[in-house]
Amino acid sequence: MFNQNAYQSSPYGAQTEPLAFFQGGPSASSSSSYYGHGSQGRSGVEGNLGGGGYATGQMSGSGRIGGMLAGEGKWWEAFGSGGLEGEPGLMEELGINPSHILQKSLTVLNPLRKVDANIMDDADLAGPFVFCFAFAFMLLLSGRPQFSYIYGVGLLGTIAIYTLLNLMSETGVDAYRTASVLGYCLLPMVGLGGLGIAVRSDHIIVYALSIISVVWCTYSASSIFVAVLRMDHQRLLVAYPVGLLYGCFALLSIFQVAKK
C-alpha cells in the first residue's frame, strides 16, 4: 500500500543533491560576504569590538567629568576654578581681589604711612560696599536703622567730591575711583558705629571718638587723593569737603533721625 523502500534507503528520504546552504551557490556567497572570509572576517569582528571598547572608554571618561561637574568636592571650591585647568575662579570673574582689598584697608588704618601713587589703579567697589553695609548694620544693632540716609548721603557726597576734584586737579579723576576711595576711608566709622552697641550715644567718649573718626577718615581720604592726583599744595582744599562728608556720617552714628 505504501512504498516503504523509498523511506528505508535514507533516514531523511532520498535526495540526490546536497542542500542549498552546503554548496557554493548564491546563498553561500551572500553568507560569506556577510561574515567575511577567514581571518579577514575575524579581524573585522575584532575591529568592531575594539570600537565598542573605545566607546566604553568615552562613556567612562564622560562619567568622570560629569561627576566632577555634578558638585563633588567642598563648598568653598565654588570660589575657585573647580579643578578645571585654565578656568578662572569666581572671585576673579567678579573682579574681586582680596589681597588688594586688604592692602587698601591697611592703608586707611595706617594713615601715617606713605601712600603709593598707584594704589587706585585697580579700583573696586567691593570693599566700599562691604564697609558701607557694615556701618549701616552696626547702627541697626544699636537701635538706629538709617540705611536710606547712609546711602543717600554717600551718593550725594560722592557726586560733590567728584565734581570738586575734577575742577581743582589738572589730570582729573573718574567717579568710580572717587567712590572707591571714599568707601574705603569709611572704615573707621564702622568701629564708631559698633561702639554705639555697648555705649550710649550721648556719652562723652562717643563724642570724642566721633571727632577722632572724622579726622582719621578725612586724613586718609585726602592723603590718597593728593597722592593719586598730585595735589600736594591743595591738601587743605581737598580735606575740607571730605571732612564735611564724614562729619555727616558721624552725626548719623550719634543721633537718631526723627521720623514724622
C-alpha positions as CSV (number, residue, x, y, z in Angstrom):
1,M,0.0,0.0,0.0
2,F,2.8,2.3,0.9
3,N,6.2,2.3,-0.8
4,Q,8.5,1.5,2.2
5,N,11.7,1.1,0.1
6,A,11.8,4.8,-0.5
7,Y,11.9,5.5,3.2
8,Q,14.4,2.7,4.1
9,S,17.1,3.9,1.7
10,S,17.8,7.1,3.6
11,P,16.6,8.1,7.1
12,Y,15.8,11.6,5.7
13,G,14.4,10.5,2.5
14,A,16.0,10.1,-0.9
15,Q,17.9,13.2,-2.0
16,T,20.3,13.1,-4.9
17,E,21.6,16.7,-4.5
18,P,23.1,18.4,-1.4
19,L,21.2,21.1,0.4
20,A,21.5,24.6,-0.9
21,F,23.4,26.0,2.1
22,F,26.2,23.4,1.7
23,Q,27.0,24.3,-1.8
24,G,28.8,27.2,-3.3
25,G,25.6,28.9,-4.6
26,P,24.4,32.4,-4.2
27,S,23.3,31.8,-0.6
28,A,26.8,30.7,0.3
29,S,28.4,33.7,-1.3
30,S,26.0,36.1,0.4
31,S,26.7,34.5,3.8
32,S,30.4,34.7,3.2
33,S,30.2,38.3,2.2
34,Y,28.2,39.0,5.4
35,Y,30.5,37.2,7.8
36,G,33.7,37.8,5.9
37,H,36.3,35.3,4.6
38,G,38.7,33.7,7.1
39,S,41.0,35.9,9.0
40,Q,39.5,39.0,7.3
41,G,36.1,38.3,8.8
42,R,37.6,37.7,12.3
43,S,39.7,40.9,12.1
44,G,36.6,42.8,11.1
45,V,34.7,41.5,14.1
46,E,37.6,42.2,16.4
47,G,37.8,45.7,15.0
48,N,34.1,46.3,15.7
49,L,34.7,45.0,19.3
50,G,37.6,47.4,19.6
51,G,35.4,50.3,18.6
52,G,32.9,49.3,21.2
53,G,35.7,49.3,23.8
54,Y,36.6,52.8,22.7
55,A,33.0,53.9,23.1
56,T,33.0,52.4,26.6
57,G,36.1,54.4,27.4
58,Q,34.5,57.5,26.2
59,M,31.4,56.8,28.3
60,S,33.5,56.2,31.4
61,G,35.5,59.4,30.8
62,S,32.4,61.4,30.3
63,G,31.0,59.9,33.5
64,R,34.1,61.1,35.4
65,I,33.7,64.6,34.0
66,G,30.0,64.6,34.7
67,G,30.7,63.5,38.3
68,M,33.2,66.3,38.7
69,L,30.7,68.9,37.4
70,A,27.9,67.5,39.4
71,G,29.3,69.0,42.6
72,E,32.0,66.7,44.0
73,G,34.2,68.5,46.5
74,K,33.9,71.1,49.2
75,W,31.6,74.1,49.2
76,W,34.5,76.6,49.3
77,E,35.7,75.2,45.9
78,A,32.9,77.1,44.3
79,F,35.0,80.3,44.7
80,G,37.9,78.6,42.9
81,S,38.3,77.1,39.4
82,G,36.5,73.8,40.3
83,G,39.6,71.7,39.4
84,L,39.4,72.6,35.7
85,E,42.6,73.8,34.0
86,G,42.6,77.4,32.7
87,E,39.2,78.1,34.3
88,P,39.3,81.5,36.3
89,G,37.9,81.5,39.8
90,L,34.6,83.1,40.8
91,M,36.3,85.9,42.6
92,E,38.4,86.7,39.6
93,E,35.4,86.7,37.3
94,L,33.6,89.2,39.6
95,G,36.6,91.4,39.7
96,I,37.2,91.0,43.4
97,N,40.8,90.8,44.6
98,P,41.0,90.1,48.3
99,S,44.7,90.9,48.5
100,H,44.1,94.4,47.0
101,I,41.2,95.0,49.4
102,L,43.4,94.1,52.4
103,Q,46.2,96.4,51.1
104,K,43.8,99.4,50.8
105,S,42.2,98.7,54.1
106,L,45.6,98.7,55.8
107,T,46.5,101.9,54.1
108,V,43.4,103.5,55.6
109,L,44.1,102.0,59.1
110,N,47.6,103.4,59.0
111,P,47.3,106.9,57.6
112,L,50.8,107.9,58.7
113,R,52.3,105.6,56.2
114,K,53.3,106.9,52.8
115,V,50.6,106.3,50.2
116,D,51.5,104.7,46.9
117,A,50.6,106.9,43.9
118,N,49.4,103.7,42.0
119,I,47.2,102.4,44.8
120,M,44.0,103.2,42.9
121,D,45.0,101.8,39.6
122,D,42.9,98.7,40.4
123,A,39.9,100.5,41.9
124,D,36.9,98.4,43.0
125,L,33.6,98.9,44.9
126,A,33.5,95.5,46.6
127,G,35.3,96.8,49.8
128,P,33.3,100.1,49.9
129,F,30.0,98.3,49.6
130,V,31.0,95.9,52.4
131,F,32.1,98.8,54.7
132,C,29.0,100.8,54.0
133,F,26.8,97.9,54.7
134,A,28.7,97.1,57.9
135,F,28.4,100.7,59.1
136,A,24.6,100.6,58.5
137,F,24.3,97.2,60.1
138,M,26.2,98.4,63.2
139,L,23.8,101.3,63.5
140,L,20.9,98.9,63.2
141,L,22.2,96.8,66.1
142,S,22.5,100.0,68.2
143,G,18.8,100.9,67.6
144,R,19.3,103.4,64.8
145,P,18.2,101.9,61.4
146,Q,19.4,104.6,58.9
147,F,20.2,102.6,55.8
148,S,18.5,105.1,53.4
149,Y,20.2,108.1,54.9
150,I,23.6,106.5,54.8
151,Y,23.2,105.5,51.1
152,G,21.7,108.9,50.2
153,V,24.5,110.9,51.9
154,G,27.1,108.7,50.4
155,L,25.7,109.1,46.9
156,L,25.4,112.9,47.1
157,G,28.7,113.3,48.8
158,T,30.5,111.2,46.1
159,I,29.0,113.3,43.3
160,A,30.0,116.5,45.1
161,I,33.6,115.4,45.8
162,Y,33.9,114.1,42.2
163,T,32.9,117.5,40.8
164,L,35.3,119.4,43.1
165,L,38.3,117.2,42.4
166,N,37.8,117.5,38.6
167,L,37.6,121.3,38.9
168,M,40.7,121.5,41.1
169,S,43.0,119.0,39.5
170,E,44.7,119.0,36.1
171,T,44.5,115.3,35.4
172,G,41.0,114.7,36.8
173,V,39.6,111.5,38.3
174,D,36.6,109.3,37.4
175,A,33.6,108.8,39.7
176,Y,34.4,105.1,40.1
177,R,37.7,105.8,41.8
178,T,36.2,108.6,43.8
179,A,33.6,106.3,45.3
180,S,36.2,103.7,45.9
181,V,38.4,106.0,47.9
182,L,35.6,107.5,50.0
183,G,34.2,104.0,50.7
184,Y,37.5,102.5,51.9
185,C,38.1,105.5,54.1
186,L,34.7,104.9,55.8
187,L,36.3,102.0,57.7
188,P,36.9,104.0,61.0
189,M,33.2,104.9,61.0
190,V,32.4,101.2,61.2
191,G,34.2,101.0,64.5
192,L,32.4,104.1,65.7
193,G,29.0,102.5,64.8
194,G,30.0,99.3,66.6
195,L,30.9,101.3,69.7
196,G,27.3,102.5,69.9
197,I,26.1,99.0,70.6
198,A,27.8,98.9,74.0
199,V,28.0,102.6,74.9
200,R,25.2,105.2,74.9
201,S,25.3,107.6,72.1
202,D,25.2,110.7,74.4
203,H,28.3,109.7,76.3
204,I,31.3,111.9,76.2
205,I,33.5,109.1,75.0
206,V,31.3,108.7,71.9
207,Y,31.7,112.4,71.1
208,A,35.4,112.3,71.5
209,L,35.7,109.2,69.3
210,S,33.4,110.7,66.7
211,I,35.8,113.6,66.3
212,I,38.8,111.3,66.1
213,S,37.0,109.1,63.5
214,V,36.2,112.2,61.3
215,V,39.8,113.4,61.4
216,W,41.0,109.8,60.7
217,C,38.7,109.3,57.7
218,T,39.5,112.8,56.3
219,Y,43.2,112.4,56.6
220,S,43.2,109.0,54.9
221,A,41.0,110.1,52.0
222,S,42.8,113.4,51.4
223,S,46.2,111.6,51.5
224,I,45.0,109.2,48.8
225,F,43.5,111.9,46.6
226,V,46.6,114.1,46.9
227,A,48.9,111.2,46.1
228,V,46.9,110.0,43.1
229,L,46.1,113.4,41.6
230,R,49.5,115.1,42.6
231,M,47.8,117.9,44.5
232,D,50.4,118.4,47.3
233,H,49.8,122.2,47.5
234,Q,46.0,121.8,47.7
235,R,45.7,119.3,50.5
236,L,43.6,121.6,52.8
237,L,41.2,122.4,50.0
238,V,40.7,118.7,49.4
239,A,40.4,117.8,53.1
240,Y,37.7,120.4,53.8
241,P,34.8,119.0,51.7
242,V,35.9,115.4,52.5
243,G,35.7,116.3,56.3
244,L,32.2,117.7,55.9
245,L,31.1,114.4,54.3
246,Y,32.5,112.2,57.0
247,G,31.1,114.6,59.6
248,C,27.6,113.8,58.2
249,F,28.3,110.1,58.7
250,A,29.4,110.8,62.3
251,L,26.2,112.7,63.0
252,L,24.2,109.8,61.7
253,S,26.1,107.4,64.0
254,I,25.3,109.6,67.1
255,F,21.9,111.0,66.6
256,Q,18.6,109.4,65.6
257,V,16.9,111.0,62.6
258,A,13.4,112.0,63.7
259,K,10.6,110.4,61.7
260,K,7.3,112.1,61.1
